Amino acid sequence: MRVYDSIGDLVTWYLEDVKITFEYDSDGKVKQQIQWKKGQIEIRSRFRYKVDERGNWIERYKSLNYPNVTNAPVRPDEWIEVSTVYRETEYYY
């Protein structure tokens, strides 16, 4: 099941026993995604963006955090940058 806010952004997504919540910045870009399982945060994802002169994002950086996983190779307070997405935008005049 998917739940949307009043402007059409996906705010909660339920997948069997997993709940995923989304937070957006003032420009409508996802700034944080949290995955819950059995009432505990399993994974947190944060996104940073580089924008062009017109305000469109052209690079998106994703970092992960595992706050409650005891067997992960990272500390619960550590954020790991895991991916960068590059996006080309064409403008026609």
Secondary structure, DSSP 8 states (H G I E B T S, - for coil): -EEE-TTS-EEEEEETTEEEEEEE-TTS-EEEEEEEETTEEEEEEEEEEEE-TTS-EEEEEEEEE-TT-SSSSS-TT--EEEEEEE-------
